[in-house]
Amino acid sequence: MAEQSTQSPPSVHSETFTRMVSRADRYGILENPDGFGKRTGDCGDTIEMYLSIRGNQVQMITFQVDGCSNTVACGNAVSILMEGRTVEDCWQLTPDNVVDYLETLPPDHYHCAELAVGAFYKALTNYNRLQNEAWKKNYPGKK
């Protein structure tokens, strides 16, 4: 008679990836953000990123996703990796950093990391522009 294994099968995803898929504290719209960025990929996924920045340091990043759980994981990874850093340091983030952090993002979903980082870059660009045009920040449609 064959022995039955009592061990569960190995997880397809890392613990970090699983945490990033289910983390909800950064999911949502940030009222009056200091920076906003939005990207839509060829796959149809859309991610919006909202930044809170004080003293040239990223305090909080929130996001919304209309897409798959891989894009959600990437959005959360961006927030974990970049909160607390200076705006200048944030420009160093790459999709590879997000993939490395998540450990098990499927290779065919690398574009999700590109989407999240791209939306983050757009939010940083928006922040920089608003610093030069501070009067526009409180006007609807000028983000």
Secondary structure, 3 states (H helix, E strand, C coil): CCCCCCCCCCCCCCHHHHHHHHCCCCECCCCCCCEEEEEECCCCCEEEEEEEEECCEEEEEEEEEECCHHHHHHHHHHHHHHCCCEHHHHCCCCHHHHHHHHCCCCHHHHHHHHHHHHHHHHHHHHHHHHHHCHHHCCCCCCC
